[in-house]
Amino acid sequence: MKRYSTLAAVLLFVASVAVAQSASPGDAPLGARDVVDIKVLQDANLNTKTTVGDDGKLSMPLLGKVDVAGMTASQAEQHIKSLLESKYMTKADVVLQVLEYGNKPISVIGAVVHPGTIGASGNITLLQAITQAGGLAGGYGKSLYVLRTASNGLTERIDIDIEDLMVNGNPDLNLPLTPNDVINVPVDTPITIYVLGEVMHPGTVQFRRSQTPTLLQALAGAGGPTDRASNHVVIKRTMNGKEQTIPVNYKSILSGGRTDVQLMDNDTIYISESFF
């Protein structure tokens, strides 16, 4: 019975190691206000949940203050193991799991209800972070971006399709987050196009930037050309303080003779009356 109990304890310990490793957001160094859970297989009395102080030290039974500043979780495990084995124990198997990275919050900015920082726990996902920020706010675009520091020290950007994540529930997009990640949900700013002349409803047509509006879409938004409309339109656009005039045969776009023209905010489209 005793051998069975020992074997069961070992199996439970191995399982806890696997869970701790799978939940870890990476090898981010420990720092002030990080909350950690420490387990020692050989002596449950040494198990403790503690917070890293501003001096980079945590408190443990027997050892007292242990300096772990700048160490990763695995490095801290080995450090505690060596301290225990050098003074108190013949063998010490140590597991350190980070419950919350208090000094490396995750930031959620842009089109969310409560933009700001949230505590980075050891197993928080993208959807959980958005939920903690109050969910998406009105006016968000097609994509959000997860910005994080890569191993080479440069910032990398991970593009996430919001509809695929939130509507389709694609689990591959629900990323596990790491400390210091920034989630940017860009606001989908409006675009105003002015359509004048021989259209059914002259005036303004509104789009969102993510829609990448085109000439044919703007004409359709204005009710389409009248029976008197010519085949040509003129797009007037101001770039760097200079006005550009772009003539386009929209009938050629309809017939497939040329590609549609992408529009920009404040473009003016004028379609004249045909003389034939």
Contacts in CASP RR format, 6 or more apart in sequence:
PFRMAT RR
TARGET T0000
AUTHOR 0000-0000-0000
METHOD contacts of the structure
MODEL  1
MKRYSTLAAVLLFVASVAVAQSASPGDAPLGARDVVDIKVLQDANLNTKT
TVGDDGKLSMPLLGKVDVAGMTASQAEQHIKSLLESKYMTKADVVLQVLE
YGNKPISVIGAVVHPGTIGASGNITLLQAITQAGGLAGGYGKSLYVLRTA
SNGLTERIDIDIEDLMVNGNPDLNLPLTPNDVINVPVDTPITIYVLGEVM
HPGTVQFRRSQTPTLLQALAGAGGPTDRASNHVVIKRTMNGKEQTIPVNY
KSILSGGRTDVQLMDNDTIYISESFF
9 41 0 8 1.000
10 41 0 8 1.000
13 39 0 8 1.000
13 41 0 8 1.000
13 93 0 8 1.000
13 95 0 8 1.000
16 39 0 8 1.000
16 95 0 8 1.000
17 95 0 8 1.000
20 73 0 8 1.000
20 95 0 8 1.000
20 96 0 8 1.000
20 97 0 8 1.000
23 97 0 8 1.000
23 122 0 8 1.000
23 123 0 8 1.000
24 73 0 8 1.000
24 97 0 8 1.000
24 98 0 8 1.000
24 122 0 8 1.000
25 98 0 8 1.000
25 101 0 8 1.000
25 120 0 8 1.000
25 122 0 8 1.000
25 123 0 8 1.000
25 124 0 8 1.000
25 176 0 8 1.000
25 177 0 8 1.000
25 178 0 8 1.000
25 179 0 8 1.000
26 72 0 8 1.000
26 178 0 8 1.000
27 72 0 8 1.000
27 73 0 8 1.000
27 74 0 8 1.000
28 72 0 8 1.000
28 98 0 8 1.000
28 101 0 8 1.000
28 104 0 8 1.000
28 178 0 8 1.000
28 179 0 8 1.000
28 180 0 8 1.000
29 69 0 8 1.000
29 70 0 8 1.000
29 71 0 8 1.000
29 72 0 8 1.000
30 36 0 8 1.000
30 52 0 8 1.000
30 56 0 8 1.000
30 68 0 8 1.000
30 69 0 8 1.000
30 70 0 8 1.000
30 71 0 8 1.000
30 72 0 8 1.000
30 73 0 8 1.000
30 76 0 8 1.000
30 98 0 8 1.000
31 52 0 8 1.000
31 53 0 8 1.000
31 56 0 8 1.000
31 68 0 8 1.000
31 69 0 8 1.000
31 70 0 8 1.000
31 102 0 8 1.000
31 103 0 8 1.000
31 104 0 8 1.000
32 52 0 8 1.000
32 53 0 8 1.000
32 54 0 8 1.000
32 55 0 8 1.000
32 56 0 8 1.000
32 102 0 8 1.000
32 103 0 8 1.000
33 51 0 8 1.000
33 52 0 8 1.000
33 53 0 8 1.000
33 54 0 8 1.000
33 102 0 8 1.000
33 103 0 8 1.000
34 51 0 8 1.000
34 52 0 8 1.000
34 98 0 8 1.000
34 100 0 8 1.000
34 101 0 8 1.000
34 102 0 8 1.000
34 103 0 8 1.000
34 104 0 8 1.000
35 49 0 8 1.000
35 50 0 8 1.000
35 51 0 8 1.000
35 52 0 8 1.000
35 98 0 8 1.000
35 99 0 8 1.000
35 100 0 8 1.000
35 102 0 8 1.000
36 49 0 8 1.000
36 50 0 8 1.000
36 51 0 8 1.000
36 52 0 8 1.000
36 58 0 8 1.000
36 73 0 8 1.000
36 76 0 8 1.000
36 96 0 8 1.000
36 97 0 8 1.000
36 98 0 8 1.000
36 99 0 8 1.000
37 48 0 8 1.000
37 49 0 8 1.000
37 96 0 8 1.000
37 97 0 8 1.000
37 99 0 8 1.000
38 46 0 8 1.000
38 47 0 8 1.000
38 48 0 8 1.000
38 49 0 8 1.000
38 50 0 8 1.000
38 58 0 8 1.000
38 60 0 8 1.000
38 80 0 8 1.000
38 94 0 8 1.000
38 95 0 8 1.000
38 96 0 8 1.000
39 47 0 8 1.000
39 94 0 8 1.000
39 95 0 8 1.000
39 97 0 8 1.000
40 46 0 8 1.000
40 47 0 8 1.000
40 84 0 8 1.000
40 92 0 8 1.000
40 93 0 8 1.000
40 94 0 8 1.000
41 92 0 8 1.000
41 93 0 8 1.000
41 94 0 8 1.000
41 95 0 8 1.000
42 89 0 8 1.000
42 91 0 8 1.000
42 92 0 8 1.000
42 93 0 8 1.000
43 89 0 8 1.000
45 61 0 8 1.000
46 60 0 8 1.000
46 61 0 8 1.000
46 62 0 8 1.000
46 84 0 8 1.000
48 59 0 8 1.000
48 60 0 8 1.000
48 61 0 8 1.000
49 99 0 8 1.000
50 58 0 8 1.000
50 59 0 8 1.000
50 60 0 8 1.000
51 58 0 8 1.000
52 58 0 8 1.000
52 68 0 8 1.000
52 69 0 8 1.000
52 103 0 8 1.000
55 67 0 8 1.000
55 69 0 8 1.000
56 67 0 8 1.000
56 68 0 8 1.000
56 69 0 8 1.000
56 70 0 8 1.000
57 65 0 8 1.000
57 66 0 8 1.000
57 67 0 8 1.000
57 68 0 8 1.000
57 69 0 8 1.000
58 65 0 8 1.000
58 66 0 8 1.000
58 68 0 8 1.000
59 65 0 8 1.000
59 66 0 8 1.000
60 66 0 8 1.000
60 80 0 8 1.000
62 84 0 8 1.000
62 87 0 8 1.000
62 88 0 8 1.000
63 80 0 8 1.000
63 83 0 8 1.000
63 84 0 8 1.000
63 87 0 8 1.000
66 79 0 8 1.000
66 80 0 8 1.000
66 83 0 8 1.000
68 76 0 8 1.000
68 79 0 8 1.000
71 79 0 8 1.000
73 96 0 8 1.000
73 97 0 8 1.000
73 98 0 8 1.000
74 96 0 8 1.000
76 96 0 8 1.000
77 94 0 8 1.000
77 95 0 8 1.000
77 96 0 8 1.000
78 94 0 8 1.000
80 92 0 8 1.000
80 94 0 8 1.000
80 96 0 8 1.000
81 92 0 8 1.000
81 93 0 8 1.000
81 94 0 8 1.000
84 92 0 8 1.000
84 94 0 8 1.000
85 91 0 8 1.000
85 92 0 8 1.000
97 122 0 8 1.000
98 122 0 8 1.000
99 121 0 8 1.000
99 122 0 8 1.000
100 119 0 8 1.000
100 120 0 8 1.000
100 121 0 8 1.000
100 122 0 8 1.000
101 119 0 8 1.000
101 120 0 8 1.000
101 121 0 8 1.000
101 122 0 8 1.000
101 179 0 8 1.000
102 119 0 8 1.000
102 120 0 8 1.000
104 120 0 8 1.000
104 179 0 8 1.000
104 180 0 8 1.000
105 117 0 8 1.000
105 118 0 8 1.000
105 119 0 8 1.000
105 120 0 8 1.000
105 179 0 8 1.000
105 180 0 8 1.000
106 117 0 8 1.000
106 118 0 8 1.000
106 119 0 8 1.000
106 120 0 8 1.000
106 124 0 8 1.000
106 129 0 8 1.000
106 177 0 8 1.000
106 179 0 8 1.000
106 180 0 8 1.000
106 181 0 8 1.000
106 182 0 8 1.000
106 183 0 8 1.000
107 116 0 8 1.000
107 117 0 8 1.000
107 118 0 8 1.000
107 181 0 8 1.000
107 182 0 8 1.000
107 183 0 8 1.000
108 115 0 8 1.000
108 116 0 8 1.000
108 117 0 8 1.000
108 118 0 8 1.000
108 129 0 8 1.000
108 130 0 8 1.000
108 132 0 8 1.000
108 133 0 8 1.000
108 182 0 8 1.000
108 183 0 8 1.000
108 185 0 8 1.000
109 115 0 8 1.000
109 116 0 8 1.000
109 182 0 8 1.000
109 183 0 8 1.000
109 184 0 8 1.000
109 185 0 8 1.000
110 137 0 8 1.000
110 140 0 8 1.000
110 184 0 8 1.000
110 185 0 8 1.000
110 186 0 8 1.000
110 187 0 8 1.000
111 136 0 8 1.000
111 137 0 8 1.000
111 138 0 8 1.000
111 139 0 8 1.000
111 140 0 8 1.000
111 141 0 8 1.000
111 185 0 8 1.000
111 186 0 8 1.000
111 187 0 8 1.000
111 188 0 8 1.000
112 130 0 8 1.000
112 133 0 8 1.000
112 134 0 8 1.000
112 135 0 8 1.000
112 136 0 8 1.000
112 137 0 8 1.000
112 185 0 8 1.000
113 133 0 8 1.000
113 134 0 8 1.000
113 135 0 8 1.000
113 136 0 8 1.000
113 137 0 8 1.000
114 133 0 8 1.000
114 134 0 8 1.000
115 133 0 8 1.000
116 133 0 8 1.000
118 124 0 8 1.000
118 129 0 8 1.000
118 132 0 8 1.000
118 133 0 8 1.000
120 177 0 8 1.000
120 178 0 8 1.000
120 179 0 8 1.000
120 180 0 8 1.000
120 181 0 8 1.000
123 176 0 8 1.000
124 176 0 8 1.000
124 177 0 8 1.000
125 174 0 8 1.000
125 175 0 8 1.000
125 176 0 8 1.000
125 177 0 8 1.000
126 146 0 8 1.000
126 160 0 8 1.000
126 165 0 8 1.000
126 173 0 8 1.000
126 174 0 8 1.000
126 175 0 8 1.000
126 177 0 8 1.000
126 183 0 8 1.000
127 165 0 8 1.000
127 174 0 8 1.000
129 177 0 8 1.000
129 181 0 8 1.000
129 183 0 8 1.000
130 136 0 8 1.000
130 183 0 8 1.000
130 185 0 8 1.000
133 183 0 8 1.000
136 162 0 8 1.000
136 166 0 8 1.000
136 185 0 8 1.000
137 185 0 8 1.000
139 187 0 8 1.000
139 188 0 8 1.000
139 208 0 8 1.000
140 162 0 8 1.000
140 185 0 8 1.000
140 186 0 8 1.000
140 187 0 8 1.000
140 188 0 8 1.000
141 162 0 8 1.000
141 185 0 8 1.000
141 186 0 8 1.000
141 187 0 8 1.000
141 188 0 8 1.000
141 208 0 8 1.000
141 209 0 8 1.000
141 210 0 8 1.000
142 161 0 8 1.000
142 162 0 8 1.000
142 163 0 8 1.000
142 188 0 8 1.000
142 210 0 8 1.000
143 159 0 8 1.000
143 160 0 8 1.000
143 161 0 8 1.000
143 162 0 8 1.000
143 186 0 8 1.000
143 210 0 8 1.000
144 159 0 8 1.000
144 160 0 8 1.000
144 162 0 8 1.000
144 165 0 8 1.000
144 183 0 8 1.000
144 184 0 8 1.000
144 185 0 8 1.000
144 186 0 8 1.000
145 157 0 8 1.000
145 158 0 8 1.000
145 159 0 8 1.000
145 160 0 8 1.000
145 183 0 8 1.000
145 184 0 8 1.000
145 186 0 8 1.000
146 157 0 8 1.000
146 158 0 8 1.000
146 160 0 8 1.000
146 175 0 8 1.000
146 177 0 8 1.000
146 181 0 8 1.000
146 182 0 8 1.000
146 183 0 8 1.000
146 184 0 8 1.000
147 155 0 8 1.000
147 156 0 8 1.000
147 157 0 8 1.000
147 158 0 8 1.000
147 181 0 8 1.000
147 182 0 8 1.000
147 183 0 8 1.000
147 184 0 8 1.000
148 155 0 8 1.000
148 156 0 8 1.000
148 158 0 8 1.000
148 178 0 8 1.000
148 180 0 8 1.000
148 181 0 8 1.000
148 182 0 8 1.000
149 155 0 8 1.000
149 156 0 8 1.000
149 180 0 8 1.000
150 156 0 8 1.000
158 175 0 8 1.000
160 173 0 8 1.000
160 175 0 8 1.000
161 170 0 8 1.000
161 173 0 8 1.000
162 185 0 8 1.000
164 170 0 8 1.000
164 173 0 8 1.000
165 173 0 8 1.000
165 174 0 8 1.000
177 183 0 8 1.000
188 208 0 8 1.000
188 209 0 8 1.000
188 210 0 8 1.000
189 208 0 8 1.000
189 209 0 8 1.000
190 206 0 8 1.000
190 207 0 8 1.000
190 208 0 8 1.000
190 209 0 8 1.000
191 206 0 8 1.000
191 207 0 8 1.000
191 208 0 8 1.000
191 209 0 8 1.000
191 211 0 8 1.000
191 213 0 8 1.000
191 263 0 8 1.000
191 264 0 8 1.000
191 265 0 8 1.000
192 204 0 8 1.000
192 205 0 8 1.000
192 206 0 8 1.000
192 265 0 8 1.000
192 266 0 8 1.000
193 204 0 8 1.000
193 205 0 8 1.000
193 206 0 8 1.000
193 207 0 8 1.000
193 213 0 8 1.000
193 218 0 8 1.000
193 263 0 8 1.000
193 265 0 8 1.000
193 266 0 8 1.000
193 267 0 8 1.000
193 268 0 8 1.000
193 269 0 8 1.000
194 203 0 8 1.000
194 204 0 8 1.000
194 205 0 8 1.000
194 266 0 8 1.000
194 267 0 8 1.000
194 268 0 8 1.000
194 269 0 8 1.000
195 202 0 8 1.000
195 203 0 8 1.000
195 204 0 8 1.000
195 205 0 8 1.000
195 218 0 8 1.000
195 219 0 8 1.000
195 221 0 8 1.000
195 222 0 8 1.000
195 269 0 8 1.000
195 271 0 8 1.000
196 202 0 8 1.000
196 203 0 8 1.000
196 268 0 8 1.000
196 269 0 8 1.000
196 270 0 8 1.000
196 271 0 8 1.000
197 229 0 8 1.000
197 270 0 8 1.000
197 271 0 8 1.000
197 272 0 8 1.000
197 273 0 8 1.000
198 225 0 8 1.000
198 226 0 8 1.000
198 228 0 8 1.000
198 229 0 8 1.000
198 230 0 8 1.000
198 271 0 8 1.000
198 272 0 8 1.000
198 273 0 8 1.000
198 274 0 8 1.000
199 219 0 8 1.000
199 222 0 8 1.000
199 223 0 8 1.000
199 224 0 8 1.000
199 225 0 8 1.000
199 226 0 8 1.000
199 229 0 8 1.000
199 271 0 8 1.000
200 222 0 8 1.000
200 223 0 8 1.000
200 224 0 8 1.000
200 225 0 8 1.000
200 226 0 8 1.000
201 221 0 8 1.000
201 222 0 8 1.000
201 223 0 8 1.000
202 222 0 8 1.000
203 222 0 8 1.000
205 213 0 8 1.000
205 218 0 8 1.000
205 221 0 8 1.000
205 222 0 8 1.000
207 213 0 8 1.000
207 217 0 8 1.000
207 218 0 8 1.000
207 263 0 8 1.000
209 265 0 8 1.000
211 217 0 8 1.000
212 262 0 8 1.000
213 262 0 8 1.000
213 263 0 8 1.000
214 260 0 8 1.000
214 261 0 8 1.000
214 262 0 8 1.000
214 263 0 8 1.000
215 233 0 8 1.000
215 235 0 8 1.000
215 248 0 8 1.000
215 250 0 8 1.000
215 253 0 8 1.000
215 260 0 8 1.000
215 261 0 8 1.000
215 263 0 8 1.000
215 269 0 8 1.000
216 250 0 8 1.000
216 253 0 8 1.000
216 254 0 8 1.000
216 260 0 8 1.000
218 263 0 8 1.000
218 267 0 8 1.000
218 269 0 8 1.000
219 225 0 8 1.000
219 233 0 8 1.000
219 250 0 8 1.000
219 269 0 8 1.000
219 271 0 8 1.000
225 250 0 8 1.000
225 271 0 8 1.000
228 273 0 8 1.000
228 274 0 8 1.000
229 271 0 8 1.000
229 272 0 8 1.000
229 273 0 8 1.000
229 274 0 8 1.000
230 271 0 8 1.000
230 272 0 8 1.000
230 273 0 8 1.000
230 274 0 8 1.000
230 275 0 8 1.000
231 249 0 8 1.000
231 250 0 8 1.000
231 251 0 8 1.000
231 252 0 8 1.000
231 274 0 8 1.000
232 247 0 8 1.000
232 248 0 8 1.000
232 249 0 8 1.000
232 250 0 8 1.000
232 271 0 8 1.000
232 272 0 8 1.000
233 247 0 8 1.000
233 248 0 8 1.000
233 250 0 8 1.000
233 269 0 8 1.000
233 270 0 8 1.000
233 271 0 8 1.000
233 272 0 8 1.000
234 245 0 8 1.000
234 246 0 8 1.000
234 247 0 8 1.000
234 248 0 8 1.000
234 269 0 8 1.000
234 270 0 8 1.000
234 271 0 8 1.000
234 272 0 8 1.000
235 245 0 8 1.000
235 246 0 8 1.000
235 247 0 8 1.000
235 248 0 8 1.000
235 261 0 8 1.000
235 263 0 8 1.000
235 267 0 8 1.000
235 268 0 8 1.000
235 269 0 8 1.000
236 243 0 8 1.000
236 244 0 8 1.000
236 245 0 8 1.000
236 246 0 8 1.000
236 267 0 8 1.000
236 268 0 8 1.000
236 269 0 8 1.000
236 270 0 8 1.000
237 243 0 8 1.000
237 244 0 8 1.000
237 246 0 8 1.000
237 264 0 8 1.000
237 266 0 8 1.000
237 267 0 8 1.000
237 268 0 8 1.000
238 244 0 8 1.000
238 266 0 8 1.000
246 261 0 8 1.000
248 261 0 8 1.000
249 258 0 8 1.000
250 271 0 8 1.000
252 258 0 8 1.000
253 259 0 8 1.000
253 260 0 8 1.000
253 261 0 8 1.000
263 269 0 8 1.000
END
